[in-house]
Structure formats: structure tokens, C-alpha cells
Amino acid sequence: MILILASFGLKTPTNNRVPSSLKVKEPTLVSFPKNEIAITKMKTILLPPYIGSSYIGFREAVAFKESQGKYGVINSLGYLGKYQFGVGTLELVGVYNPDYFLSNPMLQERVFMANIARNKWILRRDIKRFSGLKIRNAQVTESGIIAAAHLAGPGNVKKYLRSNGAFDVADDYGSTINYYIKLFSGYDISIISPVRNARI
């Protein structure tokens, strides 16, 4: 019995050709996620590396959208650093020297955390009230609300949520509150607690 079974395993197939429909006719393009480019009808968008839905993933996704993650960037409107803060926002969290802020990556990270804590405090009731709902085809989550507050300020996000999306503002580059709520939906940023008047 063993000899019979073993003899089946030793036979070589007589027809080992690959069907023409499965043959590769041209080289396959391979890319790493960090180098991928998504092409839309309107423009080409460089995609950031995916590093998860934790606070770190949220932080790096926002940074990539704002400055492609570069600490030393000043945009055409004068916003500074990896997260593109305005001078007024820096002063709210206790930073009064924009040059020092721009040259100090650790300070930029601390300011980003403080600003999230501050915005969470200001929007705490709206986060509870609107999380889980859909507004203008965007799932509302805490991370989306906080990202939109980074873009347009917490006051404008309150108006957006309470008007069911009728009040939607855009920055000078065309990004809207609705777009940020949708783009940054679903991250877990619970590691940052709401803090009234958060400062570094």
C-alpha cells in the first residue's frame, strides 16, 4: 500500500504548461507604500505611509497633509512648521518666538499635543453630541472634529456641526471642514485628554 501511494508522488506531470491567459506579458510595476502616488481627475496626490489609526498615525497623517511632515516649512500664508501653526495659535499655547519654534522639533510636537488638548476641551460637548453621526456624507468622529479644528479653528467647527454642515469654510488652499472631518475620521486620539487653556 505504501509503495502504491509513494509511486503517485514520484510521477512528474506530463502537461506543465501555463495557460496563455495567466502568462505575464509585461513587467509588473512594484512600489512601496511610502512612494505611492494616487492620481485623481483633478490632481496628483502623494500618499503618506500608513502607520495605523493610533495617535501617532493621526499625528503623522495631519503632518503629512499640512507640510509633508517637514519641521522647517513656512507656507505662502506664513504658517509654520510640521503642523502649520499660525502665530496667534502659538501664542495661545504659550510660544512667543516663531523662529525658535520653527527650529525646535520637540517644541512643535508639544505644541501640537497642547493644541489638541485645548481643542478637545472647547469641543467636548460637540464631540459627544455628533460623534457617530453622518454629516454631508462624512462619518463624524472625534479625530475628524479635532483635525477640522486644526484647519479652521474650534469655533468654525462648532458652527459646521450645529448647522448640519451648512456652514462650511475652506482655507486658502481649498481644504474644507467637511473634507478634514472625512479625511481624518476614525483615528484613536484618546491618549490626549481635554485640557482647559492648555499651554506648554
Backbone as JSON Lines, residues from 0, in Angstrom:
{"i":0,"aa":"M","n":[0.81,-1.18,0.0],"ca":[0.0,0.0,0.0],"c":[0.87,1.26,0.0]}
{"i":1,"aa":"I","n":[1.91,1.23,0.82],"ca":[2.81,2.39,0.89],"c":[3.51,2.6,-0.44]}
{"i":2,"aa":"L","n":[3.92,1.51,-1.08],"ca":[4.58,1.62,-2.39],"c":[3.66,2.22,-3.44]}
{"i":3,"aa":"I","n":[2.42,1.85,-3.41],"ca":[1.45,2.37,-4.39],"c":[1.27,3.87,-4.2]}
{"i":4,"aa":"L","n":[1.09,4.3,-2.95],"ca":[0.92,5.73,-2.65],"c":[2.18,6.52,-2.99]}
{"i":5,"aa":"A","n":[3.33,5.96,-2.7],"ca":[4.6,6.64,-2.99],"c":[4.81,6.78,-4.49]}
{"i":6,"aa":"S","n":[4.33,5.8,-5.25],"ca":[4.52,5.87,-6.7],"c":[3.73,7.02,-7.32]}
{"i":7,"aa":"F","n":[2.6,7.36,-6.74],"ca":[1.84,8.51,-7.24],"c":[2.6,9.81,-7.03]}
{"i":8,"aa":"G","n":[3.32,9.93,-5.92],"ca":[4.07,11.14,-5.62],"c":[5.3,11.31,-6.46]}
{"i":9,"aa":"L","n":[5.81,10.25,-7.05],"ca":[7.04,10.34,-7.83],"c":[6.81,10.64,-9.3]}
{"i":10,"aa":"K","n":[5.57,10.56,-9.76],"ca":[5.3,10.82,-11.17],"c":[5.4,12.32,-11.47]}
{"i":11,"aa":"T","n":[5.98,12.65,-12.57],"ca":[6.04,14.06,-12.99],"c":[4.88,14.33,-13.94]}
{"i":12,"aa":"P","n":[4.26,15.5,-13.81],"ca":[3.12,15.79,-14.67],"c":[3.58,15.9,-16.12]}
{"i":13,"aa":"T","n":[2.76,15.39,-17.02],"ca":[3.11,15.43,-18.44],"c":[2.77,16.77,-19.07]}
{"i":14,"aa":"N","n":[1.77,17.45,-18.56],"ca":[1.36,18.73,-19.14],"c":[1.57,19.83,-18.11]}
{"i":15,"aa":"N","n":[2.73,20.49,-18.13],"ca":[3.04,21.51,-17.14],"c":[3.12,22.9,-17.75]}
{"i":16,"aa":"R","n":[2.36,23.17,-18.78],"ca":[2.35,24.47,-19.44],"c":[1.43,25.43,-18.7]}
{"i":17,"aa":"V","n":[1.82,26.7,-18.66],"ca":[0.99,27.75,-18.07],"c":[0.02,28.24,-19.15]}
{"i":18,"aa":"P","n":[-1.27,28.31,-18.87],"ca":[-2.21,28.82,-19.87],"c":[-1.82,30.24,-20.29]}
{"i":19,"aa":"S","n":[-2.04,30.56,-21.55],"ca":[-1.63,31.88,-22.07],"c":[-2.34,33.03,-21.34]}
{"i":20,"aa":"S","n":[-3.56,32.8,-20.83],"ca":[-4.27,33.86,-20.11],"c":[-3.6,34.23,-18.79]}
{"i":21,"aa":"L","n":[-2.76,33.31,-18.25],"ca":[-2.08,33.58,-16.99],"c":[-0.64,34.01,-17.16]}
{"i":22,"aa":"K","n":[-0.14,34.03,-18.36],"ca":[1.25,34.42,-18.6],"c":[1.42,35.93,-18.46]}
{"i":23,"aa":"V","n":[2.54,36.33,-17.9],"ca":[2.87,37.75,-17.76],"c":[3.43,38.23,-19.09]}
{"i":24,"aa":"K","n":[2.8,39.27,-19.63],"ca":[3.21,39.77,-20.94],"c":[4.08,41.02,-20.85]}
{"i":25,"aa":"E","n":[4.07,41.67,-19.68],"ca":[4.91,42.86,-19.49],"c":[5.35,42.9,-18.03]}
{"i":26,"aa":"P","n":[6.4,43.67,-17.72],"ca":[6.89,43.72,-16.34],"c":[5.82,44.24,-15.38]}
{"i":27,"aa":"T","n":[5.78,43.68,-14.18],"ca":[4.85,44.13,-13.16],"c":[5.48,45.29,-12.4]}
{"i":28,"aa":"L","n":[4.72,46.4,-12.25],"ca":[5.22,47.55,-11.51],"c":[5.03,47.31,-10.03]}
{"i":29,"aa":"V","n":[6.06,47.52,-9.26],"ca":[6.01,47.32,-7.81],"c":[6.45,48.61,-7.15]}
{"i":30,"aa":"S","n":[5.73,49.02,-6.1],"ca":[6.13,50.22,-5.39],"c":[5.95,50.0,-3.9]}
{"i":31,"aa":"F","n":[6.66,50.79,-3.13],"ca":[6.5,50.76,-1.68],"c":[5.42,51.78,-1.33]}
{"i":32,"aa":"P","n":[4.6,51.52,-0.28],"ca":[3.51,52.45,0.05],"c":[3.97,53.9,0.23]}
{"i":33,"aa":"K","n":[5.16,54.1,0.79],"ca":[5.59,55.47,1.04],"c":[5.9,56.23,-0.25]}
{"i":34,"aa":"N","n":[6.06,55.51,-1.34],"ca":[6.36,56.15,-2.61],"c":[5.16,56.18,-3.55]}
{"i":35,"aa":"E","n":[4.01,55.69,-3.1],"ca":[2.86,55.6,-3.98],"c":[2.28,56.97,-4.26]}
{"i":36,"aa":"I","n":[1.74,57.09,-5.45],"ca":[1.08,58.33,-5.84],"c":[-0.32,57.96,-6.32]}
{"i":37,"aa":"A","n":[-1.32,58.64,-5.79],"ca":[-2.7,58.43,-6.25],"c":[-3.02,59.51,-7.25]}
{"i":38,"aa":"I","n":[-3.58,59.11,-8.37],"ca":[-3.93,60.08,-9.39],"c":[-5.45,60.22,-9.43]}
{"i":39,"aa":"T","n":[-5.93,61.42,-9.22],"ca":[-7.35,61.7,-9.3],"c":[-7.61,62.49,-10.56]}
{"i":40,"aa":"K","n":[-8.88,62.76,-10.85],"ca":[-9.23,63.52,-12.03],"c":[-8.7,64.95,-11.94]}
{"i":41,"aa":"M","n":[-8.6,65.47,-10.71],"ca":[-8.23,66.88,-10.55],"c":[-6.72,67.08,-10.4]}
{"i":42,"aa":"K","n":[-6.06,66.21,-9.64],"ca":[-4.65,66.44,-9.38],"c":[-3.98,65.16,-8.88]}
{"i":43,"aa":"T","n":[-2.67,65.19,-8.8],"ca":[-1.91,64.08,-8.28],"c":[-1.67,64.3,-6.8]}
{"i":44,"aa":"I","n":[-1.91,63.27,-5.99],"ca":[-1.75,63.39,-4.55],"c":[-0.74,62.36,-4.08]}
{"i":45,"aa":"L","n":[0.26,62.79,-3.36],"ca":[1.24,61.88,-2.77],"c":[0.64,61.3,-1.49]}
{"i":46,"aa":"L","n":[0.6,59.98,-1.39],"ca":[0.01,59.34,-0.23],"c":[1.05,59.13,0.87]}
{"i":47,"aa":"P","n":[0.67,59.41,2.13],"ca":[1.62,59.18,3.22],"c":[1.73,57.71,3.54]}
{"i":48,"aa":"P","n":[2.79,57.31,4.23],"ca":[2.86,55.92,4.68],"c":[1.77,55.67,5.7]}
{"i":49,"aa":"Y","n":[1.15,54.5,5.67],"ca":[0.11,54.17,6.63],"c":[0.76,53.6,7.88]}
{"i":50,"aa":"I","n":[0.54,54.26,9.0],"ca":[1.15,53.78,10.24],"c":[0.12,53.54,11.33]}
{"i":51,"aa":"G","n":[-1.1,53.26,10.93],"ca":[-2.1,52.86,11.9],"c":[-3.06,53.97,12.29]}
{"i":52,"aa":"S","n":[-4.05,53.6,13.1],"ca":[-5.1,54.54,13.48],"c":[-4.92,55.04,14.92]}
{"i":53,"aa":"S","n":[-3.73,54.91,15.47],"ca":[-3.45,55.41,16.81],"c":[-3.17,56.92,16.76]}
{"i":54,"aa":"Y","n":[-2.86,57.49,17.9],"ca":[-2.5,58.91,17.95],"c":[-1.32,59.2,17.03]}
{"i":55,"aa":"I","n":[-0.33,58.31,16.99],"ca":[0.84,58.54,16.13],"c":[0.43,58.56,14.66]}
{"i":56,"aa":"G","n":[-0.46,57.65,14.28],"ca":[-0.97,57.65,12.91],"c":[-1.7,58.94,12.58]}
{"i":57,"aa":"F","n":[-2.52,59.42,13.53],"ca":[-3.25,60.68,13.34],"c":[-2.28,61.84,13.21]}
{"i":58,"aa":"R","n":[-1.33,61.9,14.13],"ca":[-0.35,62.99,14.14],"c":[0.42,63.06,12.82]}
{"i":59,"aa":"E","n":[0.88,61.91,12.35],"ca":[1.69,61.89,11.13],"c":[0.84,62.14,9.88]}
{"i":60,"aa":"A","n":[-0.42,61.7,9.91],"ca":[-1.31,61.97,8.77],"c":[-1.6,63.47,8.66]}
{"i":61,"aa":"V","n":[-1.86,64.11,9.8],"ca":[-2.08,65.57,9.79],"c":[-0.82,66.29,9.32]}
{"i":62,"aa":"A","n":[0.32,65.87,9.84],"ca":[1.6,66.5,9.47],"c":[1.85,66.35,7.97]}
{"i":63,"aa":"F","n":[1.57,65.18,7.44],"ca":[1.8,64.95,6.01],"c":[0.89,65.84,5.17]}
{"i":64,"aa":"K","n":[-0.36,65.98,5.6],"ca":[-1.3,66.84,4.86],"c":[-0.87,68.3,4.94]}
{"i":65,"aa":"E","n":[-0.38,68.71,6.09],"ca":[-0.03,70.12,6.29],"c":[1.3,70.5,5.63]}
{"i":66,"aa":"S","n":[2.33,69.66,5.78],"ca":[3.68,70.07,5.34],"c":[4.51,68.93,4.75]}
{"i":67,"aa":"Q","n":[3.87,67.81,4.48],"ca":[4.57,66.57,4.12],"c":[5.54,66.15,5.22]}
{"i":68,"aa":"G","n":[5.23,66.53,6.46],"ca":[5.99,66.1,7.63],"c":[7.3,66.83,7.85]}
{"i":69,"aa":"K","n":[7.47,68.01,7.28],"ca":[8.75,68.74,7.39],"c":[8.65,69.84,8.46]}
{"i":70,"aa":"Y","n":[9.59,69.79,9.38],"ca":[9.57,70.74,10.5],"c":[9.89,72.18,10.1]}
{"i":71,"aa":"G","n":[10.75,72.39,9.13],"ca":[11.23,73.73,8.82],"c":[10.43,74.49,7.79]}
{"i":72,"aa":"V","n":[9.21,74.06,7.5],"ca":[8.42,74.66,6.42],"c":[7.68,75.91,6.88]}
{"i":73,"aa":"I","n":[7.7,76.94,6.03],"ca":[6.83,78.11,6.17],"c":[6.06,78.2,4.87]}
{"i":74,"aa":"N","n":[4.72,78.16,4.93],"ca":[3.97,78.19,3.68],"c":[3.77,79.63,3.19]}
{"i":75,"aa":"S","n":[3.09,79.76,2.06],"ca":[2.93,81.07,1.44],"c":[2.07,82.02,2.26]}
{"i":76,"aa":"L","n":[1.33,81.5,3.25],"ca":[0.5,82.34,4.11],"c":[1.17,82.63,5.45]}
{"i":77,"aa":"G","n":[2.38,82.11,5.65],"ca":[3.11,82.37,6.88],"c":[2.89,81.36,7.99]}
{"i":78,"aa":"Y","n":[2.21,80.24,7.7],"ca":[2.03,79.21,8.71],"c":[3.31,78.4,8.84]}
{"i":79,"aa":"L","n":[3.58,77.98,10.08],"ca":[4.91,77.48,10.42],"c":[4.95,76.01,10.8]}
{"i":80,"aa":"G","n":[6.01,75.34,10.37],"ca":[6.38,74.03,10.9],"c":[5.63,72.85,10.34]}
{"i":81,"aa":"K","n":[5.88,71.74,10.98],"ca":[5.35,70.45,10.56],"c":[3.83,70.45,10.52]}
{"i":82,"aa":"Y","n":[3.19,71.16,11.45],"ca":[1.73,71.18,11.55],"c":[1.11,72.49,11.07]}
{"i":83,"aa":"Q","n":[1.94,73.4,10.58],"ca":[1.48,74.66,10.01],"c":[0.63,75.49,10.98]}
{"i":84,"aa":"F","n":[1.26,75.92,12.06],"ca":[0.59,76.76,13.04],"c":[0.75,78.23,12.68]}
{"i":85,"aa":"G","n":[-0.3,78.99,12.98],"ca":[-0.22,80.44,12.87],"c":[0.36,81.01,14.14]}
{"i":86,"aa":"V","n":[0.88,82.23,14.04],"ca":[1.49,82.87,15.21],"c":[0.48,83.04,16.34]}
{"i":87,"aa":"G","n":[-0.77,83.37,16.01],"ca":[-1.82,83.54,17.03],"c":[-2.07,82.27,17.82]}
{"i":88,"aa":"T","n":[-2.11,81.13,17.15],"ca":[-2.32,79.85,17.83],"c":[-1.12,79.52,18.72]}
{"i":89,"aa":"L","n":[0.09,79.81,18.23],"ca":[1.28,79.57,19.04],"c":[1.21,80.36,20.34]}
{"i":90,"aa":"E","n":[0.79,81.61,20.25],"ca":[0.69,82.44,21.46],"c":[-0.36,81.9,22.42]}
{"i":91,"aa":"L","n":[-1.46,81.33,21.9],"ca":[-2.49,80.75,22.77],"c":[-1.95,79.62,23.64]}
{"i":92,"aa":"V","n":[-0.97,78.88,23.12],"ca":[-0.42,77.76,23.9],"c":[0.9,78.12,24.58]}
{"i":93,"aa":"G","n":[1.33,79.39,24.49],"ca":[2.49,79.83,25.24],"c":[3.81,79.92,24.49]}
{"i":94,"aa":"V","n":[3.78,80.0,23.17],"ca":[5.01,80.13,22.39],"c":[5.02,81.52,21.75]}
{"i":95,"aa":"Y","n":[6.06,82.3,22.05],"ca":[6.1,83.69,21.57],"c":[7.27,83.97,20.64]}
{"i":96,"aa":"N","n":[8.06,82.96,20.33],"ca":[9.2,83.13,19.44],"c":[9.07,82.18,18.24]}
{"i":97,"aa":"P","n":[8.51,82.67,17.11],"ca":[8.29,81.8,15.96],"c":[9.57,81.18,15.4]}
{"i":98,"aa":"D","n":[10.68,81.92,15.44],"ca":[11.94,81.39,14.92],"c":[12.43,80.2,15.76]}
{"i":99,"aa":"Y","n":[12.33,80.35,17.07],"ca":[12.72,79.25,17.95],"c":[11.79,78.05,17.74]}
{"i":100,"aa":"F","n":[10.49,78.31,17.61],"ca":[9.51,77.25,17.35],"c":[9.87,76.48,16.07]}
{"i":101,"aa":"L","n":[10.21,77.21,15.03],"ca":[10.5,76.59,13.74],"c":[11.75,75.71,13.78]}
{"i":102,"aa":"S","n":[12.7,76.08,14.63],"ca":[13.96,75.33,14.69],"c":[13.96,74.23,15.75]}
{"i":103,"aa":"N","n":[12.83,74.02,16.42],"ca":[12.78,73.08,17.53],"c":[11.7,72.01,17.32]}
{"i":104,"aa":"P","n":[12.04,70.85,16.74],"ca":[11.04,69.8,16.5],"c":[10.3,69.34,17.75]}
{"i":105,"aa":"M","n":[11.0,69.22,18.88],"ca":[10.34,68.77,20.12],"c":[9.27,69.76,20.56]}
{"i":106,"aa":"L","n":[9.57,71.04,20.42],"ca":[8.6,72.07,20.76],"c":[7.38,71.98,19.84]}
{"i":107,"aa":"Q","n":[7.6,71.73,18.57],"ca":[6.49,71.6,17.63],"c":[5.57,70.44,18.02]}
{"i":108,"aa":"E","n":[6.15,69.34,18.44],"ca":[5.34,68.19,18.87],"c":[4.55,68.52,20.14]}
{"i":109,"aa":"R","n":[5.17,69.23,21.07],"ca":[4.48,69.61,22.31],"c":[3.34,70.59,22.03]}
{"i":110,"aa":"V","n":[3.56,71.52,21.11],"ca":[2.52,72.47,20.74],"c":[1.34,71.75,20.08]}
{"i":111,"aa":"F","n":[1.63,70.78,19.22],"ca":[0.56,70.02,18.58],"c":[-0.29,69.32,19.62]}
{"i":112,"aa":"M","n":[0.35,68.66,20.61],"ca":[-0.39,67.97,21.67],"c":[-1.21,68.95,22.5]}
{"i":113,"aa":"A","n":[-0.63,70.09,22.84],"ca":[-1.34,71.09,23.64],"c":[-2.54,71.64,22.87]}
{"i":114,"aa":"N","n":[-2.37,71.84,21.59],"ca":[-3.48,72.37,20.78],"c":[-4.61,71.35,20.67]}
{"i":115,"aa":"I","n":[-4.28,70.06,20.56],"ca":[-5.32,69.03,20.56],"c":[-6.07,69.04,21.89]}
{"i":116,"aa":"A","n":[-5.33,69.1,23.0],"ca":[-5.97,69.11,24.33],"c":[-6.89,70.32,24.48]}
{"i":117,"aa":"R","n":[-6.42,71.47,24.01],"ca":[-7.22,72.71,24.08],"c":[-8.48,72.59,23.23]}
{"i":118,"aa":"N","n":[-8.34,72.1,21.99],"ca":[-9.5,71.96,21.1],"c":[-10.47,70.9,21.6]}
{"i":119,"aa":"K","n":[-9.95,69.84,22.21],"ca":[-10.83,68.82,22.8],"c":[-11.69,69.42,23.91]}
{"i":120,"aa":"W","n":[-11.08,70.3,24.71],"ca":[-11.84,70.94,25.78],"c":[-12.94,71.84,25.21]}
{"i":121,"aa":"I","n":[-12.59,72.65,24.23],"ca":[-13.55,73.58,23.64],"c":[-14.69,72.81,22.95]}
{"i":122,"aa":"L","n":[-14.38,71.69,22.33],"ca":[-15.36,70.95,21.54],"c":[-15.92,69.71,22.26]}
{"i":123,"aa":"R","n":[-15.67,69.59,23.57],"ca":[-16.01,68.36,24.28],"c":[-17.5,68.01,24.16]}
{"i":124,"aa":"R","n":[-18.38,68.98,24.26],"ca":[-19.82,68.69,24.16],"c":[-20.21,68.31,22.73]}
{"i":125,"aa":"D","n":[-19.61,68.97,21.77],"ca":[-19.9,68.67,20.37],"c":[-19.36,67.29,19.97]}
{"i":126,"aa":"I","n":[-18.22,66.91,20.51],"ca":[-17.67,65.58,20.25],"c":[-18.66,64.52,20.74]}
{"i":127,"aa":"K","n":[-19.19,64.69,21.95],"ca":[-20.16,63.72,22.49],"c":[-21.45,63.71,21.67]}
{"i":128,"aa":"R","n":[-21.9,64.88,21.29],"ca":[-23.19,65.01,20.61],"c":[-23.17,64.5,19.17]}
{"i":129,"aa":"F","n":[-22.08,64.76,18.44],"ca":[-22.08,64.49,17.0],"c":[-21.28,63.24,16.58]}
{"i":130,"aa":"S","n":[-20.44,62.71,17.44],"ca":[-19.66,61.52,17.06],"c":[-20.6,60.36,16.72]}
{"i":131,"aa":"G","n":[-20.32,59.71,15.61],"ca":[-21.14,58.59,15.15],"c":[-22.19,58.99,14.13]}
{"i":132,"aa":"L","n":[-22.47,60.29,14.0],"ca":[-23.45,60.75,13.02],"c":[-22.77,60.94,11.67]}
{"i":133,"aa":"K","n":[-23.58,61.07,10.63],"ca":[-23.07,61.41,9.3],"c":[-23.56,62.81,8.95]}
{"i":134,"aa":"I","n":[-22.62,63.63,8.52],"ca":[-22.96,64.97,8.04],"c":[-22.35,65.12,6.65]}
{"i":135,"aa":"R","n":[-23.19,65.42,5.68],"ca":[-22.74,65.6,4.3],"c":[-21.86,64.44,3.83]}
{"i":136,"aa":"N","n":[-22.33,63.25,4.05],"ca":[-21.66,62.03,3.6],"c":[-20.29,61.8,4.27]}
{"i":137,"aa":"A","n":[-20.08,62.38,5.42],"ca":[-18.84,62.16,6.18],"c":[-19.19,61.65,7.56]}
{"i":138,"aa":"Q","n":[-18.56,60.54,7.95],"ca":[-18.76,59.98,9.3],"c":[-18.04,60.88,10.3]}
{"i":139,"aa":"V","n":[-18.78,61.4,11.26],"ca":[-18.2,62.3,12.26],"c":[-17.58,61.48,13.38]}
{"i":140,"aa":"T","n":[-16.29,61.74,13.65],"ca":[-15.58,61.09,14.76],"c":[-14.8,62.16,15.5]}
{"i":141,"aa":"E","n":[-14.32,61.8,16.68],"ca":[-13.53,62.74,17.46],"c":[-12.3,63.21,16.69]}
{"i":142,"aa":"S","n":[-11.6,62.29,16.06],"ca":[-10.38,62.67,15.35],"c":[-10.67,63.59,14.17]}
{"i":143,"aa":"G","n":[-11.78,63.34,13.47],"ca":[-12.15,64.22,12.37],"c":[-12.48,65.62,12.84]}
{"i":144,"aa":"I","n":[-13.2,65.7,13.97],"ca":[-13.55,67.01,14.55],"c":[-12.29,67.76,14.95]}
{"i":145,"aa":"I","n":[-11.35,67.07,15.6],"ca":[-10.12,67.72,16.06],"c":[-9.25,68.15,14.88]}
{"i":146,"aa":"A","n":[-9.18,67.33,13.84],"ca":[-8.42,67.71,12.64],"c":[-9.05,68.93,11.98]}
{"i":147,"aa":"A","n":[-10.37,68.97,11.91],"ca":[-11.06,70.12,11.32],"c":[-10.82,71.38,12.16]}
{"i":148,"aa":"A","n":[-10.75,71.22,13.49],"ca":[-10.44,72.36,14.36],"c":[-9.03,72.86,14.12]}
{"i":149,"aa":"H","n":[-8.12,71.96,13.8],"ca":[-6.75,72.36,13.46],"c":[-6.75,73.19,12.19]}
{"i":150,"aa":"L","n":[-7.61,72.84,11.25],"ca":[-7.7,73.56,9.98],"c":[-8.38,74.92,10.14]}
{"i":151,"aa":"A","n":[-9.57,74.92,10.75],"ca":[-10.43,76.1,10.71],"c":[-10.72,76.74,12.06]}
{"i":152,"aa":"G","n":[-10.21,76.16,13.13],"ca":[-10.48,76.68,14.46],"c":[-11.71,76.03,15.06]}
{"i":153,"aa":"P","n":[-11.74,75.86,16.38],"ca":[-12.86,75.17,17.02],"c":[-14.2,75.89,16.88]}
{"i":154,"aa":"G","n":[-14.19,77.22,16.83],"ca":[-15.44,77.97,16.68],"c":[-16.13,77.67,15.36]}
{"i":155,"aa":"N","n":[-15.36,77.62,14.29],"ca":[-15.93,77.3,12.98],"c":[-16.42,75.86,12.91]}
{"i":156,"aa":"V","n":[-15.74,74.95,13.6],"ca":[-16.18,73.55,13.62],"c":[-17.5,73.43,14.37]}
{"i":157,"aa":"K","n":[-17.65,74.17,15.46],"ca":[-18.94,74.18,16.18],"c":[-20.06,74.63,15.25]}
{"i":158,"aa":"K","n":[-19.82,75.71,14.5],"ca":[-20.84,76.22,13.57],"c":[-21.16,75.18,12.49]}
{"i":159,"aa":"Y","n":[-20.14,74.51,11.99],"ca":[-20.34,73.48,10.98],"c":[-21.23,72.36,11.51]}
{"i":160,"aa":"L","n":[-20.88,71.83,12.69],"ca":[-21.62,70.71,13.26],"c":[-23.06,71.11,13.6]}
{"i":161,"aa":"R","n":[-23.22,72.27,14.19],"ca":[-24.55,72.69,14.65],"c":[-25.45,73.14,13.5]}
{"i":162,"aa":"S","n":[-24.87,73.42,12.34],"ca":[-25.67,73.76,11.15],"c":[-25.88,72.54,10.25]}
{"i":163,"aa":"N","n":[-25.49,71.37,10.73],"ca":[-25.57,70.12,9.97],"c":[-24.81,70.23,8.64]}
{"i":164,"aa":"G","n":[-23.67,70.92,8.68],"ca":[-22.81,71.01,7.51],"c":[-23.1,72.18,6.59]}
{"i":165,"aa":"A","n":[-24.12,72.98,6.89],"ca":[-24.45,74.12,6.02],"c":[-23.37,75.2,6.09]}
{"i":166,"aa":"F","n":[-22.79,75.38,7.28],"ca":[-21.7,76.35,7.45],"c":[-20.38,75.6,7.27]}
{"i":167,"aa":"D","n":[-19.8,75.71,6.11],"ca":[-18.54,75.02,5.82],"c":[-17.57,76.03,5.24]}
{"i":168,"aa":"V","n":[-16.43,76.19,5.88],"ca":[-15.44,77.14,5.39],"c":[-14.24,76.39,4.82]}
{"i":169,"aa":"A","n":[-13.52,77.06,3.95],"ca":[-12.32,76.48,3.33],"c":[-11.13,77.38,3.6]}
{"i":170,"aa":"D","n":[-9.94,76.77,3.69],"ca":[-8.73,77.59,3.79],"c":[-8.36,78.11,2.4]}
{"i":171,"aa":"D","n":[-7.28,78.88,2.33],"ca":[-6.89,79.48,1.06],"c":[-6.44,78.46,0.02]}
{"i":172,"aa":"Y","n":[-6.2,77.22,0.44],"ca":[-5.8,76.16,-0.49],"c":[-6.98,75.28,-0.89]}
{"i":173,"aa":"G","n":[-8.17,75.59,-0.39],"ca":[-9.38,74.86,-0.79],"c":[-9.82,73.73,0.11]}
{"i":174,"aa":"S","n":[-9.09,73.45,1.2],"ca":[-9.5,72.37,2.12],"c":[-10.64,72.87,3.0]}
{"i":175,"aa":"T","n":[-11.69,72.07,3.11],"ca":[-12.87,72.46,3.88],"c":[-12.96,71.67,5.19]}
{"i":176,"aa":"I","n":[-13.83,72.13,6.08],"ca":[-14.09,71.41,7.33],"c":[-14.61,70.01,7.01]}
{"i":177,"aa":"N","n":[-15.55,69.91,6.09],"ca":[-16.11,68.62,5.7],"c":[-15.03,67.67,5.19]}
{"i":178,"aa":"Y","n":[-14.12,68.18,4.39],"ca":[-13.03,67.36,3.84],"c":[-12.14,66.82,4.96]}
{"i":179,"aa":"Y","n":[-11.8,67.67,5.95],"ca":[-10.94,67.23,7.05],"c":[-11.67,66.23,7.95]}
{"i":180,"aa":"I","n":[-12.95,66.46,8.2],"ca":[-13.72,65.52,9.03],"c":[-13.74,64.14,8.37]}
{"i":181,"aa":"K","n":[-13.87,64.13,7.06],"ca":[-13.9,62.86,6.33],"c":[-12.51,62.23,6.24]}
{"i":182,"aa":"L","n":[-11.5,63.04,5.92],"ca":[-10.14,62.55,5.72],"c":[-9.53,61.96,7.0]}
{"i":183,"aa":"F","n":[-9.81,62.57,8.14],"ca":[-9.18,62.16,9.39],"c":[-10.13,61.42,10.33]}
{"i":184,"aa":"S","n":[-11.15,60.81,9.77],"ca":[-12.12,60.06,10.55],"c":[-11.52,58.74,11.03]}
{"i":185,"aa":"G","n":[-11.87,58.35,12.25],"ca":[-11.58,57.0,12.72],"c":[-10.26,56.77,13.42]}
{"i":186,"aa":"Y","n":[-9.51,57.81,13.72],"ca":[-8.27,57.63,14.49],"c":[-8.6,57.62,15.98]}
{"i":187,"aa":"D","n":[-7.8,56.91,16.75],"ca":[-7.98,56.87,18.2],"c":[-7.01,57.87,18.83]}
{"i":188,"aa":"I","n":[-7.55,59.0,19.24],"ca":[-6.71,60.03,19.87],"c":[-7.06,60.21,21.35]}
{"i":189,"aa":"S","n":[-7.57,59.13,21.94],"ca":[-7.99,59.2,23.34],"c":[-6.81,59.36,24.3]}
{"i":190,"aa":"I","n":[-5.6,59.17,23.81],"ca":[-4.4,59.34,24.64],"c":[-4.24,60.8,25.09]}
{"i":191,"aa":"I","n":[-4.83,61.73,24.34],"ca":[-4.78,63.16,24.7],"c":[-6.08,63.52,25.39]}
{"i":192,"aa":"S","n":[-6.0,64.0,26.62],"ca":[-7.17,64.4,27.39],"c":[-7.5,65.87,27.15]}
{"i":193,"aa":"P","n":[-8.78,66.24,27.25],"ca":[-9.14,67.65,27.13],"c":[-8.55,68.45,28.28]}
{"i":194,"aa":"V","n":[-7.99,69.62,27.95],"ca":[-7.42,70.5,28.98],"c":[-7.88,71.93,28.69]}
{"i":195,"aa":"R","n":[-8.47,72.54,29.68],"ca":[-8.89,73.93,29.51],"c":[-7.65,74.83,29.49]}
{"i":196,"aa":"N","n":[-7.57,75.7,28.5],"ca":[-6.45,76.63,28.34],"c":[-5.11,75.9,28.37]}
{"i":197,"aa":"A","n":[-5.0,74.83,27.63],"ca":[-3.74,74.05,27.61],"c":[-2.58,74.89,27.11]}
{"i":198,"aa":"R","n":[-1.48,74.82,27.83],"ca":[-0.26,75.55,27.46],"c":[0.93,74.62,27.66]}
{"i":199,"aa":"I","n":[2.03,74.96,26.99],"ca":[3.22,74.12,27.16],"c":[4.09,74.69,28.27]}
